[in-house]
Amino acid sequence: MKKIITISILLMACTFNLFAQEQVKVSTADRGDGKVYIYKTSGGNERKMEVYFPPNYDPKKSKVPGIILFHGGAWLGGSLAEFRRTCAYFASRGLVCATANYQMLKISKAEAGKLCATGDTHKRVCVIDAKSAIRWFKQHADEFGIDPNRIITGGTSAGGHISALATMNADLNDPSDPMDIDTSVVAYIWVNPAFSRADHRSPEIYLMDHLKADLAPSIVFWGENDNWKKGWDIAYAKWKSLGVKNIEVKIAQNEDHGFWNHQEQWQRAMLIETDKFLIKHGFLSGQPTLKMPENSEKFTFFNTNELKKLDNSSTRPTPRNEAWLKNHAKREKNLRKKEKVDILLIGDSITHGWNKHEKILSNLFAEEQVLNLGNPADKTENIIWRLEHHTLDKITPKVAVVLAGTNNSNNDEYTDKEIAEGVETIIQTLLRKLPETKILLLGIFPRGSYDQRTKIKRGLKVATMNAQWEKITRVNKILETLADGDKIIYLNINQAFLNENGALPISVMPDLLHLNEKGYSIWAKEMFTTLTKIMEK
């Protein structure tokens, strides 16, 4: 143990800090658009930071947020190349971005493991340099045109770990650092951060000992099958127990550690999600300038609850048959020609039926352009597939009217909760693809049971409450909870279809499922006021 402590002291003694220099040292070799600076010397080597600036940037005229990111590499290796694209992209969006390397002991993974087993660690020097890098970045805020009080940090794998500790552990400081400059940040960007449970032997670098309730807004990306996620789950659970609610977790289905380095599409998707996160918290404005190409549904991040829902077939995008796909292609071709859509109709055959009663809508909404994407016999999973494969980025509807789920209510194929989750996934898909559009979510309409519907020819005139109708009523109670009064408005008009005895008459639904002209007139009248208010906002 004495030998190990001696090594640590010598490493600190070999640190030469460049904070005191009047001129910032710039490497003769730039890396792409980033300039390479030497922020300190430690362990006998220069520690570099690449800084990326917005195009035609004048640091004297601006004070923008700054981002500093740390590469991964098991605390023993790694390269600045890992975050070059990320830095270049966010510089193009108007931020000043940096990525820094840090000291790593020249030992093998086996030797590093032996250190940890004794309670010492090779990770300490990495954290110390990360703190120096953040302080140096802040110290040169005027030169770089950044606001030192709006610094964002993060990293991938080991880099995620050291970025967290550099801002959460008050100890582990280079004595040459200007201690009047703190390492606090306003947000975190973590990609599969390696928060190891084995670090408990070394309290200085064991993140769980440094978690507090005042965590800055954070976005975290994971591959679903990443073994390092177990450590994250423990940290996440503790943060939640402390009342932290500003962590966004994005999960790539069926992917492993470092997934974003292996496929360009994942890296692009991650940049877009991070951009949205920075916009949400006021660090960027406008919209992401990157877009995902067509047919890139595979590269979609899910949150934990959404991932669980993928086990529910009502939430899993599913096409039907060849004829259905041909019909979708025809609709897609027509959709691409649309330049203006005010009201978007989403649903199954009940929504599709508006095509035979367009005059009812046009009489009420004469100046509004209506696009009907209802399709006969679709379940929620079929609607989700169509939405994922439709080109919706050329239209900006004021409102999307959603009526879905009745085809999932047959028999016991889906539970109440599974049907509601299917409808919720439709809504979330719309909000993701049409962020400026409001959602008018309708309660699923009442309907006759299969047995009641077969008796119509034998003179049955009304449907009374039945097991399927009861199921729909329970689902509607869940759907009502999805409304937020802003982006999602819930409306249940079911009572308007019933007679004075609370039964569903064939005068409104001739087959006790699909509406006739009278039924569509009732529908239009009942949603007119709500729909008008939404569009006026």
C-alpha positions as CSV (number, residue, x, y, z in Angstrom):
1,M,0.0,0.0,0.0
2,K,2.9,2.4,0.8
3,K,4.3,1.9,-2.7
4,I,0.9,2.7,-4.2
5,I,0.6,5.8,-2.2
6,T,4.1,6.9,-3.2
7,I,3.2,6.4,-6.9
8,S,0.1,8.6,-6.4
9,I,2.2,11.4,-4.7
10,L,4.8,11.3,-7.4
11,L,2.2,11.6,-10.1
12,M,0.9,14.7,-8.4
13,A,4.4,16.1,-8.1
14,C,4.9,15.6,-11.8
15,T,1.9,17.8,-12.5
16,F,2.7,21.2,-14.1
17,N,-0.3,23.4,-14.5
18,L,-0.6,26.1,-17.2
19,F,-3.3,28.2,-15.5
20,A,-0.7,30.8,-14.6
21,Q,0.4,31.4,-18.2
22,E,-0.6,34.7,-19.8
23,Q,-0.9,33.3,-23.3
24,V,-2.8,30.1,-24.0
25,K,-0.6,27.6,-25.8
26,V,-2.0,26.4,-29.1
27,S,-0.8,23.3,-30.9
28,T,0.5,23.8,-34.4
29,A,-1.8,21.0,-35.6
30,D,-5.5,21.8,-35.6
31,R,-7.9,18.9,-35.6
32,G,-10.6,19.6,-38.1
33,D,-12.4,22.8,-37.0
34,G,-11.1,22.5,-33.5
35,K,-8.0,24.3,-32.2
36,V,-5.8,22.3,-29.9
37,Y,-4.8,23.9,-26.6
38,I,-2.5,22.5,-23.8
39,Y,-4.4,23.0,-20.6
40,K,-1.8,21.4,-18.3
41,T,1.1,18.9,-18.1
42,S,0.6,15.9,-15.8
43,G,2.5,12.7,-15.5
44,G,5.2,14.2,-17.7
45,N,2.8,14.7,-20.7
46,E,0.9,17.6,-22.1
47,R,-2.9,17.4,-21.7
48,K,-4.8,18.6,-24.7
49,M,-8.1,20.2,-25.2
50,E,-9.7,20.7,-28.7
51,V,-12.0,23.7,-28.8
52,Y,-14.6,24.2,-31.5
53,F,-16.1,27.6,-32.3
54,P,-19.2,28.6,-34.2
55,P,-18.7,29.8,-37.8
56,N,-17.5,33.4,-38.0
57,Y,-17.6,33.6,-34.3
58,D,-16.5,36.8,-32.5
59,P,-15.9,35.9,-28.8
60,K,-15.8,39.6,-27.9
61,K,-19.4,40.0,-28.9
62,S,-21.0,36.9,-27.4
63,K,-21.2,34.9,-24.2
64,V,-22.7,31.5,-25.1
65,P,-22.9,28.3,-23.1
66,G,-19.9,26.0,-23.3
67,I,-19.7,22.2,-23.5
68,I,-16.7,20.2,-22.4
69,L,-16.7,16.4,-23.0
70,F,-14.4,13.6,-22.0
71,H,-13.7,10.5,-24.1
72,G,-13.9,6.9,-22.8
73,G,-11.3,4.2,-22.8
74,A,-11.5,2.3,-19.5
75,W,-9.5,5.0,-17.7
76,L,-6.4,3.6,-19.5
77,G,-6.8,4.7,-23.1
78,G,-9.1,6.5,-25.5
79,S,-8.9,9.3,-28.1
80,L,-10.1,12.9,-28.6
81,A,-11.5,11.7,-31.9
82,E,-14.5,10.2,-30.1
83,F,-16.3,13.6,-29.6
84,R,-15.0,15.6,-32.6
85,R,-18.2,15.2,-34.5
86,T,-20.3,16.1,-31.5
87,C,-18.2,19.2,-30.8
88,A,-18.3,20.3,-34.5
89,Y,-22.1,19.8,-34.7
90,F,-22.9,21.8,-31.6
91,A,-20.4,24.5,-32.6
92,S,-22.4,24.8,-35.8
93,R,-25.5,25.3,-33.7
94,G,-23.8,28.3,-31.9
95,L,-22.1,26.8,-28.8
96,V,-18.4,26.7,-28.0
97,C,-17.5,23.0,-27.5
98,A,-14.4,21.3,-26.2
99,T,-13.2,17.8,-25.7
100,A,-10.2,17.1,-23.4
101,N,-7.9,14.1,-22.8
102,Y,-6.5,13.3,-19.3
103,Q,-3.8,11.4,-17.5
104,M,-4.0,7.7,-17.5
105,L,-1.6,5.4,-15.7
106,K,0.5,3.3,-18.1
107,I,-0.6,0.0,-16.6
108,S,-2.6,-3.0,-17.9
109,K,-6.2,-3.7,-17.0
110,A,-5.0,-6.6,-14.8
111,E,-2.7,-4.3,-12.9
112,A,-5.5,-1.7,-12.6
113,G,-7.7,-4.5,-11.2
114,K,-5.1,-5.3,-8.5
115,L,-5.0,-1.6,-7.5
116,C,-8.8,-1.6,-7.0
117,A,-8.7,-4.8,-5.0
118,T,-6.4,-3.0,-2.5
119,G,-8.6,0.0,-2.2
120,D,-6.4,2.2,-4.4
121,T,-7.4,3.1,-7.9
122,H,-6.0,4.2,-11.3
123,K,-9.0,6.4,-11.8
124,R,-8.0,9.1,-9.4
125,V,-5.6,10.9,-11.7
126,C,-8.3,10.9,-14.5
127,V,-10.7,12.8,-12.2
128,I,-8.0,15.3,-11.1
129,D,-7.3,16.2,-14.7
130,A,-11.0,16.4,-15.6
131,K,-11.4,19.0,-12.8
132,S,-8.4,20.9,-14.1
133,A,-9.8,20.9,-17.7
134,I,-13.2,22.3,-16.5
135,R,-11.4,25.0,-14.5
136,W,-9.1,25.9,-17.4
137,F,-12.1,26.1,-19.8
138,K,-13.9,28.5,-17.4
139,Q,-10.8,30.5,-16.7
140,H,-10.6,31.3,-20.5
141,A,-14.2,32.2,-20.8
142,D,-13.6,35.7,-22.0
143,E,-11.1,34.5,-24.6
144,F,-13.5,31.8,-25.9
145,G,-16.6,33.9,-25.6
146,I,-18.4,31.5,-23.2
147,D,-20.5,32.1,-20.1
148,P,-18.5,30.4,-17.2
149,N,-21.8,30.0,-15.3
150,R,-23.4,28.0,-18.2
151,I,-21.0,25.2,-18.7
152,I,-22.2,21.7,-19.7
153,T,-20.1,18.6,-19.3
154,G,-20.3,14.9,-19.9
155,G,-18.6,12.0,-21.6
156,T,-18.8,8.4,-22.6
157,S,-18.0,5.4,-20.5
158,A,-15.0,6.3,-18.3
159,G,-15.4,9.9,-19.5
160,G,-18.9,9.9,-18.2
161,H,-17.7,8.7,-14.8
162,I,-14.9,11.3,-14.5
163,S,-17.1,14.2,-15.7
164,A,-19.6,13.3,-12.9
165,L,-17.0,13.0,-10.2
166,A,-15.1,16.1,-11.3
167,T,-18.3,18.1,-10.6
168,M,-19.6,16.2,-7.6
169,N,-16.6,15.4,-5.5
170,A,-15.1,18.5,-3.8
171,D,-11.8,16.6,-3.2
172,L,-9.3,15.3,-5.7
173,N,-7.9,18.6,-6.8
174,D,-4.6,19.5,-8.5
175,P,-2.8,21.8,-6.0
176,S,-1.8,24.0,-9.0
177,D,-5.4,24.6,-10.0
178,P,-6.9,28.0,-9.2
179,M,-9.2,26.9,-6.4
180,D,-11.4,30.1,-6.7
181,I,-12.8,28.6,-9.9
182,D,-15.4,25.9,-9.2
183,T,-16.2,23.0,-11.4
184,S,-20.0,23.3,-11.1
185,V,-22.0,22.8,-14.3
186,V,-25.6,23.5,-15.5
187,A,-26.2,20.2,-17.4
188,Y,-24.8,16.8,-18.1
189,I,-24.6,14.8,-21.4
190,W,-23.7,11.2,-20.6
191,V,-23.3,8.3,-23.0
192,N,-23.2,4.9,-21.3
193,P,-21.3,6.3,-18.3
194,A,-19.3,3.7,-16.4
195,F,-20.5,4.1,-12.8
196,S,-18.9,1.0,-11.4
197,R,-20.3,-0.8,-8.3
198,A,-16.8,-2.1,-7.7
199,D,-15.6,1.4,-6.9
200,H,-17.0,1.2,-3.4
201,R,-13.5,0.1,-2.2
202,S,-12.3,3.6,-3.1
203,P,-14.7,6.2,-1.7
204,E,-13.0,9.1,-3.6
205,I,-14.1,7.7,-6.9
206,Y,-17.2,5.9,-5.9
207,L,-20.0,8.0,-7.4
208,M,-22.7,6.7,-5.1
209,D,-21.1,8.5,-2.2
210,H,-21.3,11.8,-3.9
211,L,-24.9,11.9,-5.2
212,K,-27.1,14.8,-4.1
213,A,-30.6,16.1,-4.8
214,D,-29.4,19.2,-6.7
215,L,-28.4,17.4,-9.9
216,A,-28.3,19.6,-12.9
217,P,-30.6,18.6,-15.9
218,S,-29.1,15.4,-17.5
219,I,-29.6,13.3,-20.6
220,V,-28.2,9.8,-20.6
221,F,-27.9,7.3,-23.5
222,W,-27.7,3.6,-23.1
223,G,-27.6,0.4,-25.1
224,E,-30.3,-1.9,-23.7
225,N,-27.8,-4.8,-23.3
226,D,-24.9,-2.8,-21.9
227,N,-23.6,-4.5,-18.8
228,W,-22.4,-1.2,-17.4
229,K,-26.0,-0.1,-17.1
230,K,-26.4,-2.1,-13.8
231,G,-24.2,0.5,-12.1
232,W,-26.2,3.3,-13.7
233,D,-29.5,1.8,-12.5
234,I,-28.2,2.0,-8.9
235,A,-27.2,5.6,-9.2
236,Y,-30.5,6.5,-11.0
237,A,-32.5,4.8,-8.3
238,K,-30.7,6.8,-5.6
239,W,-31.2,10.1,-7.5
240,K,-34.9,9.3,-7.8
241,S,-35.1,8.6,-4.0
242,L,-33.6,12.0,-3.5
243,G,-36.4,13.6,-5.5
244,V,-34.4,14.2,-8.7
245,K,-36.8,14.5,-11.6
246,N,-34.7,16.1,-14.4
247,I,-32.9,13.0,-15.8
248,E,-33.8,11.9,-19.3
249,V,-32.8,8.3,-20.1
250,K,-32.6,7.3,-23.7
251,I,-32.3,3.6,-24.5
252,A,-31.2,2.0,-27.8
253,Q,-33.0,-1.3,-28.1
254,N,-30.9,-4.5,-28.4
255,E,-27.6,-2.5,-28.4
256,D,-24.4,-2.9,-26.3
257,H,-21.8,-0.7,-24.8
258,G,-20.4,1.9,-27.2
259,F,-23.2,1.3,-29.8
260,W,-23.0,4.9,-31.0
261,N,-19.4,4.6,-32.1
262,H,-20.3,1.6,-34.4
263,Q,-23.1,3.0,-36.5
264,E,-23.4,6.5,-37.9
265,Q,-27.2,6.5,-37.7
266,W,-27.1,6.0,-33.9
267,Q,-24.6,8.9,-33.5
268,R,-26.9,11.1,-35.6
269,A,-30.0,10.1,-33.6
270,M,-28.0,10.8,-30.4
271,L,-27.0,14.3,-31.6
272,I,-30.6,15.1,-32.5
273,E,-31.9,14.0,-29.1
274,T,-29.2,15.9,-27.3
275,D,-30.0,19.0,-29.4
276,K,-33.7,18.8,-28.3
277,F,-32.5,18.4,-24.7
278,L,-30.4,21.6,-24.9
279,I,-33.3,23.5,-26.6
280,K,-35.7,22.3,-23.9
281,H,-33.4,23.7,-21.1
282,G,-32.7,27.0,-22.9
283,F,-29.1,26.4,-24.0
284,L,-30.0,26.4,-27.7
285,S,-32.8,27.8,-29.8
286,G,-34.5,26.8,-33.0
287,Q,-34.6,23.2,-34.2
288,P,-31.9,20.5,-34.7
289,T,-30.3,21.0,-38.1
290,L,-29.7,17.3,-38.4
291,K,-32.4,15.0,-39.6
292,M,-32.8,11.2,-39.7
293,P,-33.0,9.7,-43.2
294,E,-36.1,7.8,-44.3
295,N,-36.5,4.2,-43.2
296,S,-34.4,4.8,-40.1
297,E,-37.0,3.6,-37.5
298,K,-34.5,1.1,-36.1
299,F,-32.5,4.0,-34.8
300,T,-35.0,5.3,-32.3
301,F,-34.3,5.8,-28.6
302,F,-36.9,4.7,-26.0
303,N,-37.3,5.6,-22.4
304,T,-37.5,2.8,-19.8
305,N,-41.3,2.7,-19.8
306,E,-41.5,2.7,-23.6
307,L,-39.0,-0.1,-23.8
308,K,-41.2,-2.2,-21.4
309,K,-44.2,-1.4,-23.7
310,L,-42.4,-2.9,-26.7
311,D,-43.2,-6.3,-25.1
312,N,-46.8,-5.3,-25.6
313,S,-47.8,-6.0,-29.2
314,S,-50.3,-3.1,-29.3
315,T,-47.3,-0.7,-29.1
316,R,-45.0,-2.5,-31.5
317,P,-45.2,-1.0,-35.1
318,T,-46.7,-3.8,-37.2
319,P,-47.7,-3.9,-40.9
320,R,-50.5,-6.2,-42.1
321,N,-50.6,-7.8,-45.5
322,E,-49.4,-7.0,-49.0
323,A,-52.6,-5.2,-50.0
324,W,-52.4,-3.1,-46.9
325,L,-48.8,-2.1,-47.7
326,K,-49.8,-1.1,-51.3
327,N,-52.6,1.0,-49.9
328,H,-50.1,2.6,-47.5
329,A,-47.8,3.4,-50.4
330,K,-50.6,5.1,-52.3
331,R,-51.5,7.2,-49.3
332,E,-47.9,8.1,-48.8
333,K,-47.7,9.3,-52.4
334,N,-50.7,11.5,-51.9
335,L,-49.4,12.8,-48.6
336,R,-46.1,14.0,-50.2
337,K,-48.2,16.3,-52.4
338,K,-49.9,18.0,-49.4
339,E,-48.6,21.5,-48.6
340,K,-51.2,22.5,-46.1
341,V,-53.0,20.5,-43.5
342,D,-54.9,22.0,-40.6
343,I,-56.8,19.0,-39.1
344,L,-55.2,15.5,-39.2
345,L,-57.5,12.6,-38.6
346,I,-55.9,9.4,-37.2
347,G,-57.7,6.1,-36.6
348,D,-59.3,3.0,-38.1
349,S,-62.4,2.4,-40.2
350,I,-64.5,4.7,-38.0
351,T,-62.2,7.6,-38.8
352,H,-61.9,6.4,-42.4
353,G,-65.7,6.7,-42.7
354,W,-65.4,10.5,-42.8
355,N,-64.4,10.2,-46.5
356,K,-68.1,9.5,-47.2
357,H,-69.3,12.4,-45.1
358,E,-66.8,15.1,-45.9
359,K,-69.5,17.7,-46.3
360,I,-70.3,17.5,-42.6
361,L,-66.8,18.6,-41.8
362,S,-66.5,21.1,-44.6
363,N,-69.7,22.8,-43.3
364,L,-68.2,23.3,-39.9
365,F,-64.6,23.9,-41.0
366,A,-64.9,25.5,-44.3
367,E,-61.5,27.2,-44.3
368,E,-59.6,24.3,-42.8
369,Q,-57.7,21.7,-44.8
370,V,-58.5,18.2,-43.4
371,L,-56.3,15.1,-44.1
372,N,-57.8,11.7,-43.2
373,L,-55.3,9.0,-42.4
374,G,-57.9,6.5,-41.0
375,N,-57.6,3.0,-42.3
376,P,-60.2,0.2,-42.0
377,A,-59.6,-2.6,-39.5
378,D,-56.3,-1.1,-38.1
379,K,-55.3,-1.9,-34.6
380,T,-53.1,0.5,-32.6
381,E,-49.9,-1.3,-33.7
382,N,-50.9,-0.9,-37.4
383,I,-51.5,2.8,-36.9
384,I,-48.2,3.3,-35.2
385,W,-46.4,1.5,-38.2
386,R,-48.2,3.8,-40.7
387,L,-47.2,6.9,-38.7
388,E,-43.6,5.8,-38.5
389,H,-43.5,5.3,-42.2
390,H,-45.5,8.3,-43.4
391,T,-43.6,11.5,-44.4
392,L,-45.0,14.0,-41.9
393,D,-42.3,16.6,-41.8
394,K,-43.7,18.6,-44.7
395,I,-47.0,19.3,-42.9
396,T,-47.8,21.2,-39.7
397,P,-51.4,20.5,-38.6
398,K,-52.9,22.6,-36.0
399,V,-54.5,19.5,-34.4
400,A,-54.5,15.8,-34.8
401,V,-57.8,14.0,-33.9
402,V,-57.0,10.5,-32.6
403,L,-59.6,7.8,-32.2
404,A,-58.1,4.3,-31.9
405,G,-58.3,1.1,-30.0
406,T,-61.7,-0.4,-30.7
407,N,-60.1,-3.2,-32.9
408,N,-57.9,-4.1,-30.0
409,S,-60.8,-4.6,-27.7
410,N,-62.1,-7.9,-29.3
411,N,-61.9,-10.9,-27.0
412,D,-59.1,-11.1,-24.5
413,E,-56.1,-10.6,-26.8
414,Y,-55.2,-7.3,-25.1
415,T,-55.7,-6.1,-21.5
416,D,-57.2,-2.7,-20.7
417,K,-53.7,-1.3,-19.9
418,E,-52.2,-2.8,-23.2
419,I,-54.8,-1.1,-25.3
420,A,-54.3,2.2,-23.5
421,E,-50.5,1.9,-24.0
422,G,-51.1,1.3,-27.7
423,V,-53.1,4.6,-27.9
424,E,-50.5,6.4,-25.8
425,T,-47.8,5.2,-28.2
426,I,-49.8,6.7,-31.1
427,I,-49.9,10.0,-29.3
428,Q,-46.2,10.0,-28.4
429,T,-45.3,9.1,-32.1
430,L,-47.4,12.1,-33.3
431,L,-45.8,14.4,-30.7
432,R,-42.3,13.3,-31.8
433,K,-43.0,13.7,-35.5
434,L,-45.3,16.7,-35.3
435,P,-44.0,18.7,-32.3
436,E,-46.0,21.8,-33.0
437,T,-49.3,19.9,-33.4
438,K,-51.9,19.6,-30.6
439,I,-53.6,16.3,-30.0
440,L,-57.4,15.9,-29.5
441,L,-57.7,12.4,-28.0
442,L,-61.2,10.9,-28.2
443,G,-62.5,8.3,-25.9
444,I,-63.1,5.0,-27.8
445,F,-66.7,4.9,-28.9
446,P,-69.3,2.5,-27.4
447,R,-70.1,-0.6,-29.5
448,G,-72.2,-3.7,-29.7
449,S,-70.7,-7.1,-28.8
450,Y,-70.2,-9.7,-31.5
451,D,-73.3,-11.5,-30.3
452,Q,-75.4,-8.3,-30.4
453,R,-74.2,-7.4,-33.8
454,T,-75.2,-10.8,-35.3
455,K,-78.7,-10.2,-34.0
456,I,-79.4,-7.0,-35.9
457,K,-80.8,-9.0,-38.9
458,R,-83.2,-10.6,-36.5
459,G,-84.6,-7.3,-35.3
460,L,-82.2,-6.1,-32.6
461,K,-82.5,-2.3,-32.5
462,V,-80.0,-1.3,-29.7
463,A,-76.9,-2.5,-27.9
464,T,-76.9,-2.4,-24.2
465,M,-73.8,-2.4,-22.0
466,N,-71.8,-5.6,-22.7
467,A,-68.3,-7.0,-21.8
468,Q,-66.6,-5.3,-24.7
469,W,-68.2,-2.0,-24.0
470,E,-67.3,-2.3,-20.3
471,K,-63.7,-2.9,-21.4
472,I,-63.7,0.2,-23.6
473,T,-65.1,2.2,-20.7
474,R,-62.2,1.1,-18.5
475,V,-59.7,1.9,-21.2
476,N,-61.2,5.4,-21.6
477,K,-60.6,6.0,-17.9
478,I,-56.9,5.3,-18.5
479,L,-56.8,7.5,-21.7
480,E,-58.3,10.4,-19.8
481,T,-55.1,10.4,-17.6
482,L,-52.9,11.0,-20.7
483,A,-54.3,14.5,-21.1
484,D,-52.1,17.4,-20.0
485,G,-54.5,20.3,-20.9
486,D,-52.0,21.7,-23.3
487,K,-50.5,19.4,-25.9
488,I,-53.0,16.6,-25.3
489,I,-56.7,17.3,-24.8
490,Y,-59.1,14.4,-24.0
491,L,-62.7,14.4,-25.0
492,N,-65.3,11.7,-24.4
493,I,-68.5,12.2,-26.5
494,N,-69.9,8.7,-26.0
495,Q,-73.1,9.8,-24.2
496,A,-74.2,11.8,-27.3
497,F,-74.5,8.5,-29.2
498,L,-76.8,6.9,-26.7
499,N,-80.6,7.1,-26.4
500,E,-82.5,8.1,-23.3
501,N,-82.1,4.7,-21.8
502,G,-78.3,4.7,-22.2
503,A,-78.4,2.1,-25.0
504,L,-76.6,2.4,-28.4
505,P,-79.2,2.6,-31.2
506,I,-78.8,1.3,-34.8
507,S,-80.1,4.7,-35.9
508,V,-76.7,6.1,-35.1
509,M,-74.5,2.9,-35.7
510,P,-76.4,0.6,-38.1
511,D,-74.0,-2.3,-37.4
512,L,-73.5,-1.2,-33.8
513,L,-69.9,-0.3,-34.6
514,H,-69.7,2.1,-37.6
515,L,-71.4,5.5,-37.8
516,N,-73.9,6.6,-40.4
517,E,-74.5,10.2,-41.5
518,K,-76.5,10.9,-38.3
519,G,-73.6,9.5,-36.2
520,Y,-71.0,11.6,-38.0
521,S,-73.1,14.7,-37.5
522,I,-73.2,14.0,-33.8
523,W,-69.5,13.5,-33.8
524,A,-68.8,16.7,-35.6
525,K,-71.2,18.7,-33.4
526,E,-69.8,17.3,-30.1
527,M,-66.2,18.0,-30.9
528,F,-66.7,21.3,-32.7
529,T,-66.3,23.6,-29.7
530,T,-63.2,21.8,-28.3
531,L,-61.6,21.6,-31.8
532,T,-62.2,25.2,-32.5
533,K,-60.7,26.3,-29.2
534,I,-57.6,24.2,-29.9
535,M,-57.1,25.7,-33.3
536,E,-57.6,29.3,-32.1
537,K,-54.7,29.0,-29.5
